[in-house]
Amino acid sequence: MATLLEARGVTKRFGGLTALNHVDFALDEGRIASIIGPNGAGKTTFFNVFTGLYVPEEGSVTFRDTSLLGLRPDQITALGVCRTFQNIRLFANMTAIENVLVGMHARVRLGLWDALTHPPRFHTVERGLWQRGSELLERVGLRDKANEVARNLPYGDQRRLELARALASEPALLLLDEPTAGMTQGEAGHLMGLLRRLVADLDLAILLIEHNMRVVMEVSDRVTVLDHGEKIAEGLPRDVQSDARVIEAYLGRRGASRSPRAAP
């Protein structure tokens, strides 16, 4: 199986703080992986390096053998990498389907002249985009809410709308930053099933930052653990769950000594 995303020796500093310290990571096509760790471990910083928001001081990041370093976020999206954020970032005053249409901008092949003159091709492309938007909303269970304003949707629906908007860019790699934050266990369970279907149906790879350990352990093919900017464990979920260094990172040395088999 081909490697889709690869990071080697990534180091990112903010003044005197080292947020990532020579971190290696690789993700194969068609896999779901999770990055976990205590607050401040460097997880979101790693995502920001992958998506062009931060440029590391050292190391390399490649996607399908193309270096991502120095590329703008929109250029990285065009290559096939898209993300959601920990905090919901919908266009609150736009409808659900309008939010999804915004996510398609990287794949729309229309120019300024098309927008000004509205030739037949413009209308053909526009109809196709609306149809694609409806299909994506249906995939995440929101087709009947296509015309509802985003800010009026329940929290769980807003999370799913963010996912639909990310899918609209036709990514090969989807980065999800705490996608189940604020969800009930039932909503999180539905999301796990959806992520598995997306990987199978759309030939995706998915990388999660997630604090819900039930989600991490049930949906991930591989788990990477960061602590204070360093990778302390990596492997199958069941192996990482019982790793002494991981338990110590979450519970502290005293807690780990009392609970050697505790899960993070």
matplotlib code that plots the C-alpha trace (Angstrom):
import matplotlib.pyplot as plt

x = [0.0, 1.4, 2.4, 0.2, 1.5, 5.0, 6.7, 10.4, 12.2, 9.6, 10.6, 8.6, 9.5, 7.7, 10.4, 12.0, 9.2, 9.7, 6.2, 7.4, 10.7, 12.0, 8.7, 8.3, 4.9, 3.5, 0.0, -0.9, -3.7, -7.1, -6.3, -7.7, -5.0, -5.3, -2.9, -3.5, -1.8, -2.4, -3.3, -0.3, 1.3, 1.7, -1.1, -2.8, 0.6, 1.4, -1.9, -1.0, 2.3, 0.6, -1.9, 0.6, -0.4, 3.0, 6.4, 8.7, 12.3, 13.5, 12.2, 10.2, 6.5, 5.5, 2.1, 2.2, 5.9, 5.3, 6.8, 4.2, 6.7, 6.3, 2.9, -0.1, -3.1, -5.1, -2.4, -2.3, -6.1, -5.8, -3.3, -5.9, -5.5, -8.4, -9.1, -11.7, -10.9, -11.4, -13.8, -16.6, -15.8, -19.0, -20.3, -23.0, -25.4, -25.2, -27.4, -26.1, -25.8, -24.1, -21.5, -20.8, -20.6, -17.9, -15.9, -15.9, -13.9, -10.7, -12.3, -14.4, -13.1, -14.8, -13.1, -14.1, -15.4, -17.7, -19.0, -19.7, -21.3, -23.0, -22.4, -24.2, -21.1, -21.6, -25.1, -24.1, -21.3, -23.5, -26.2, -23.6, -22.2, -25.7, -26.3, -23.0, -23.7, -27.0, -25.3, -22.7, -25.4, -27.2, -24.0, -23.7, -27.4, -28.3, -30.0, -33.4, -31.6, -30.0, -31.7, -31.4, -29.1, -26.0, -26.2, -29.7, -28.5, -28.0, -24.4, -24.0, -25.4, -23.0, -20.1, -21.5, -21.9, -18.2, -17.4, -19.5, -17.9, -14.4, -15.5, -16.6, -12.9, -12.6, -9.7, -7.5, -6.6, -9.0, -7.6, -10.2, -9.4, -11.5, -14.6, -16.6, -16.0, -19.2, -21.1, -22.9, -21.7, -24.5, -23.6, -19.9, -20.9, -22.8, -19.7, -17.4, -19.7, -19.7, -15.9, -15.5, -18.0, -16.2, -12.9, -14.5, -16.7, -14.5, -11.0, -10.0, -7.4, -8.4, -6.2, -7.8, -6.9, -9.3, -9.7, -12.6, -10.7, -13.6, -13.6, -9.8, -9.7, -12.6, -12.0, -8.2, -6.0, -3.0, -2.4, 0.4, 1.0, 2.6, 3.7, 5.5, 6.2, 7.8, 6.4, 6.3, 4.4, 2.9, 1.2, -2.1, -4.7, -4.6, -0.8, -0.8, -3.5, -1.4, 1.9, 3.4, 4.7, 1.2, -0.4, 2.2, 1.6, -2.1, -2.1, 1.3, 3.9, 2.0, -1.2, 0.6, 2.2, -1.3, -3.0, -0.5, -3.3, -5.3, -6.3, -5.5]
y = [0.0, 3.4, 6.1, 9.1, 11.5, 11.5, 13.7, 13.3, 15.1, 17.9, 20.5, 23.6, 26.3, 29.4, 31.5, 29.4, 26.8, 23.7, 22.6, 19.7, 18.0, 15.9, 14.1, 11.4, 10.3, 8.4, 7.5, 5.0, 5.3, 4.1, 4.2, 6.0, 7.2, 9.2, 11.6, 11.7, 13.2, 15.5, 19.2, 21.1, 17.9, 19.5, 17.8, 20.9, 22.3, 19.2, 19.6, 23.3, 22.2, 19.7, 22.3, 25.2, 27.4, 26.8, 26.2, 24.0, 25.1, 21.6, 18.5, 17.6, 16.9, 15.3, 14.4, 11.8, 12.6, 16.3, 18.6, 20.7, 23.0, 26.6, 26.0, 28.1, 26.4, 26.8, 25.1, 22.2, 21.9, 21.7, 18.8, 16.9, 17.7, 19.2, 19.8, 20.8, 22.8, 22.2, 25.1, 25.2, 27.6, 27.5, 30.6, 31.1, 33.2, 31.0, 27.9, 24.4, 23.8, 27.2, 26.3, 23.1, 25.0, 27.2, 24.1, 23.3, 26.4, 24.4, 22.2, 24.7, 25.4, 28.7, 32.0, 35.6, 35.9, 32.9, 34.6, 37.8, 36.5, 33.3, 31.2, 27.8, 26.1, 28.2, 27.0, 23.4, 23.6, 25.4, 22.7, 20.1, 21.8, 22.1, 18.4, 17.4, 19.6, 17.8, 14.4, 15.4, 16.6, 13.3, 11.4, 13.1, 12.9, 16.6, 16.6, 17.6, 20.6, 21.9, 25.3, 25.9, 28.7, 27.1, 29.0, 27.5, 23.9, 21.8, 21.4, 17.9, 18.9, 21.7, 19.3, 17.1, 20.1, 21.0, 17.4, 17.8, 21.1, 19.5, 16.6, 19.1, 19.8, 16.1, 15.4, 12.3, 13.1, 14.5, 16.0, 16.2, 18.2, 16.8, 16.0, 14.6, 17.5, 18.4, 15.3, 12.8, 9.2, 8.3, 11.1, 10.1, 6.5, 7.6, 9.6, 6.6, 4.7, 7.6, 7.8, 4.1, 4.5, 7.5, 5.6, 2.7, 4.7, 7.6, 6.1, 8.5, 8.4, 10.2, 11.6, 12.5, 14.5, 13.2, 13.2, 10.7, 7.5, 5.3, 6.8, 6.6, 2.9, 1.8, 3.6, 3.9, 1.6, 3.2, 5.6, 8.1, 9.6, 13.0, 14.4, 17.8, 17.8, 14.4, 11.1, 8.7, 5.8, 4.6, 1.4, -0.5, 1.0, -1.9, -1.7, 2.0, 1.8, -0.3, 1.5, 2.6, 5.9, 6.7, 6.0, 8.1, 11.0, 11.0, 10.1, 11.2, 9.0, 8.4, 7.6, 5.2, 3.4, 2.8, 1.9, 0.1, -1.2, 2.0, 3.2, 6.8]
z = [0.0, -1.1, 1.5, 1.0, 3.6, 5.1, 7.6, 8.6, 11.4, 11.7, 14.2, 15.0, 17.5, 18.8, 20.4, 23.1, 23.0, 20.9, 19.9, 17.7, 18.1, 15.2, 14.7, 12.1, 10.7, 7.8, 6.6, 3.9, 1.4, 2.5, 6.3, 9.3, 11.8, 15.0, 16.7, 20.4, 23.5, 26.4, 26.0, 24.6, 23.1, 19.7, 17.8, 16.3, 15.5, 13.5, 11.6, 10.9, 9.4, 7.2, 5.9, 5.3, 8.2, 9.8, 8.2, 10.3, 11.1, 10.3, 8.5, 5.5, 4.7, 1.5, 0.0, -2.8, -3.0, -3.5, -0.8, 1.0, 2.7, 1.5, -0.2, 0.6, 2.2, -1.0, -3.0, -0.5, -0.8, -4.6, -4.2, -2.3, 1.4, 3.4, 7.0, 9.6, 12.8, 16.4, 16.6, 14.1, 11.2, 9.1, 7.3, 9.9, 7.7, 4.7, 4.1, 4.5, 0.7, 0.2, 2.7, 0.8, -2.5, -1.0, -0.4, -4.1, -5.1, -5.6, -8.2, -10.2, -13.7, -14.4, -15.0, -14.5, -18.1, -17.4, -14.3, -16.1, -19.3, -18.1, -21.2, -21.5, -20.0, -16.9, -16.3, -16.9, -14.4, -11.9, -12.1, -11.5, -8.5, -6.8, -7.6, -6.1, -3.0, -2.5, -2.8, -0.2, 2.2, 1.8, 2.5, 5.9, 6.6, 6.0, 2.7, 4.2, 5.8, 2.7, 2.8, 6.5, 7.7, 9.2, 12.5, 13.1, 12.8, 16.0, 17.1, 15.8, 12.4, 12.2, 12.7, 9.9, 7.7, 8.2, 7.1, 4.0, 3.1, 3.5, 1.2, -1.4, -2.2, -3.3, -0.9, -0.9, 2.7, 5.2, 8.4, 11.2, 14.3, 17.2, 15.0, 17.9, 20.3, 22.0, 20.6, 22.6, 22.6, 20.2, 17.8, 18.0, 17.2, 14.1, 13.0, 13.4, 11.0, 8.6, 8.6, 7.8, 4.9, 3.5, 3.4, 1.7, -0.8, -1.6, -1.5, 1.3, 4.0, 7.3, 10.0, 13.3, 16.3, 18.9, 22.7, 22.7, 23.3, 22.4, 18.9, 18.6, 19.6, 17.5, 14.3, 13.9, 12.0, 13.7, 16.6, 17.1, 20.6, 21.1, 24.4, 24.8, 21.1, 20.9, 19.6, 22.5, 21.0, 17.7, 16.6, 16.7, 19.0, 21.5, 21.8, 22.3, 24.8, 27.1, 26.5, 29.9, 28.4, 27.1, 30.5, 32.2, 29.8, 30.6, 34.2, 35.5, 37.0, 40.3, 38.5, 36.1, 39.0, 40.6, 37.3, 35.1, 32.8, 32.6, 29.2, 28.2]

ax = plt.figure().add_subplot(projection="3d")
ax.plot(x, y, z, "-o")
ax.set_aspect("equal")
plt.show()
